[in-house]
Amino acid sequence: MPSETPDSPAAPPWKSEEELGEHLFDVVRLARAGGMDAEAALRAAVARFTRGS
């Protein structure tokens, strides 16, 4: 899935917060199965975003 900016006019692929939650849960489950820490990855992404990188 391509990364979208907050200003992007593209509609999200989910229709509700519940559906978004299911997608997020799937990502976390897959990351965990691959031996990755999804929370650490998200924290690093947020840090990069807030720095403007």
C-alpha positions in Angstrom: 0.0 0.0 0.0 1.5 3.4 -1.0 2.1 5.9 1.8 -0.2 8.8 1.7 0.3 12.2 3.2 -2.3 13.7 5.6 -3.2 16.2 2.8 -3.9 13.5 0.3 -7.3 13.5 -1.4 -7.3 9.7 -1.7 -10.0 8.0 0.4 -8.8 5.5 3.0 -9.4 1.8 2.2 -11.5 1.3 5.4 -15.0 2.7 6.1 -15.0 2.8 9.9 -12.7 3.0 13.0 -13.7 -0.7 13.7 -12.5 -1.7 10.2 -9.3 0.4 10.7 -8.7 -1.4 14.0 -9.0 -4.8 12.3 -6.4 -3.7 9.7 -4.1 -2.5 12.4 -4.5 -5.7 14.4 -3.6 -7.7 11.2 -0.4 -5.7 10.7 0.6 -6.2 14.3 -0.1 -9.9 14.1 1.9 -10.3 10.9 4.8 -8.2 12.4 4.8 -10.4 15.5 4.8 -13.6 13.4 7.9 -12.2 11.6 9.7 -11.5 14.9 9.3 -7.8 14.7 8.1 -5.3 17.3 5.3 -3.4 15.8 5.1 -0.9 18.6 8.8 0.0 18.3 8.4 0.4 14.6 5.5 2.7 15.0 7.3 4.8 17.6 10.3 5.2 15.3 8.0 6.2 12.4 6.2 8.7 14.6 9.6 10.2 15.7 10.7 10.5 12.1 7.4 12.1 11.1 7.5 14.6 14.0 11.1 15.5 13.0 9.9 16.1 9.5 12.1 13.4 7.9 
